[in-house]
Amino acid sequence: MAATVKPTHMILIIFAVAMAVTGRGEAAISCSSVASYLNPCLPYVTNKGPLGGCCNGIKGLFAAAKTTADRQSVCNCLKSLAGSTAGISPDKAAGLPGQCGINIPYKISPSTDCAKVN
């Protein structure tokens, strides 16, 4: 089971880091919203389906995380959701930003400190 947690953290950190490059807004994003945005990505990153609507979900979450509080909330939600998803392909997870045309200028790591996400 421990082997599936690390890849899961990787995909979730990818999205958390993606959120760090957006603009401003007001309320923090809920964990249920984060899960809804990223749900279309699960078949692809678990080798059970095509990329499909994943990029729309990533881009939607990216656009919704407008404030530092939003991005930190997304990061923390992703970390808490990491344990509930098994079978993530680390290579596919790491490649999602590029697949979806999102440039992330940060190191993607499961050790991301969400408090430092701006």
SVG drawing of the C-alpha trace seen along z (x, -y; Angstrom):
<svg xmlns="http://www.w3.org/2000/svg" viewBox="-18 -39 30 41">
<polyline fill="none" stroke="black" stroke-width="0.4" points="0.0,0.0 2.9,-2.4 4.0,-2.1 0.7,-3.6 0.7,-6.5 3.9,-8.1 2.6,-8.2 -0.7,-9.5 1.0,-12.2 2.9,-13.1 -0.2,-13.7 -1.8,-15.7 1.3,-17.8 1.4,-18.5 -2.0,-20.0 -1.1,-21.9 1.9,-23.4 -0.2,-24.3 -2.4,-26.3 0.5,-28.3 0.8,-30.3 -2.7,-31.8 -4.1,-35.2 -6.4,-36.5 -9.9,-35.7 -11.6,-35.5 -12.8,-32.2 -10.7,-29.0 -11.7,-26.1 -13.3,-23.1 -11.9,-19.6 -15.1,-18.4 -14.5,-21.0 -10.9,-19.9 -12.0,-16.2 -14.7,-17.2 -12.2,-19.1 -9.7,-16.2 -12.1,-13.3 -11.8,-13.2 -8.1,-12.5 -8.3,-9.3 -8.8,-6.9 -5.8,-8.3 -3.4,-8.4 -4.5,-4.9 -3.9,-3.5 -7.6,-2.7 -8.6,-5.2 -7.7,-8.1 -6.8,-11.6 -10.4,-12.6 -11.8,-15.6 -8.8,-15.7 -7.3,-18.8 -10.6,-20.7 -10.7,-19.7 -7.1,-20.8 -7.5,-24.1 -10.8,-24.7 -9.1,-24.1 -6.1,-26.2 -8.5,-29.1 -10.5,-28.7 -7.5,-28.9 -7.1,-32.6 -5.8,-33.6 -3.0,-32.3 -5.6,-30.9 -7.2,-29.0 -3.9,-27.6 -3.0,-26.5 -6.4,-25.0 -6.1,-23.0 -2.6,-21.8 -3.9,-20.6 -6.9,-19.0 -4.8,-17.2 -2.6,-15.9 -5.6,-14.6 -7.1,-13.0 -3.8,-11.2 -4.5,-8.2 -7.8,-7.5 -6.5,-6.8 -4.5,-3.7 -2.7,-2.7 -1.5,-6.1 1.2,-6.0 3.9,-8.4 5.0,-9.1 1.5,-9.9 0.9,-12.1 4.1,-14.0 3.3,-14.5 -0.2,-15.9 0.8,-19.6 2.6,-19.3 -0.1,-17.2 -2.6,-19.9 -0.5,-22.9 0.2,-24.1 3.7,-25.4 4.7,-24.8 8.0,-26.5 8.3,-24.7 9.8,-21.4 7.1,-18.8 7.5,-16.9 5.4,-15.0 7.2,-17.1 5.7,-20.4 5.0,-22.6 1.5,-23.9 2.1,-26.8 4.7,-28.1 2.4,-27.9 1.7,-31.5"/>
</svg>
